[in-house]
Amino acid sequence: TATSIEYVTEIAAVKNIEIRSMIGGYLAKVHVDESAKVTEGQLLFSINNVSYKEAVTKTTALLKVARAEANNAELELQNIQNLVAKNVVSKTELEFAKNKVQIARAKVEEALADQTHAKQMLSYTEIRAPFDGFINRLPQKIGSLIEEGTLLTSLSQTNEVFAYFDISEKEYLSMMSKLTTNSQH
C-alpha cells in the first residue's frame, strides 16, 4: 500500500534580494514592470539626478581651482629657491613656500576626493539589476519622493528554490528512520 501526506509548503528563491535606494530624491522613471524578467546590469529605476549632476560640476570646478593654486605654489617655490640660492631671501621664506605647496597639494587631494564622492552619488541615481531574475511588486511610482533606504522592489532568481514546510518532530524522526533503513538495504 502507498500512503501520502500533504504539507503546506512555502517556496522561496535561493537568490532573493531587496532593491533599495542608496540616495534620496524623486523617482524619475521606472524602467521595468512588475514580474518582468530582467538581466544583470539592466536599468531598473532612475532617480532625479539634477542636483547630483550639479555637485559633480561644482566639484570638478573646485578641483581645477585647487590644481591651479598648487601650480602657482610650485612656481612660487621654484622662484624662492632661486632667490635663496642668490642669498636674496631667507631660508625661512623657502620653508613657507614649501608649506604652501604641501597645503595646495592637500587641497587638490581633498577636491579630488570630493569629486569622486559626487560622481559616486550621481551613479546611485541609476539603479541596476545585480543579477538575472524576476522583479516583484513595485510599491513606488514615478514622482514618489524616496529617501535613502526606501524599498523599490525585490529581485528573485528562480532557477533554484528552497521548499519550506513544517512537520512535527515525531514525523521527522519517523521519516529519518525510514530513510536510514532504506539506505542500509
Disulfide bonds with the S-S distance in Angstrom:
none
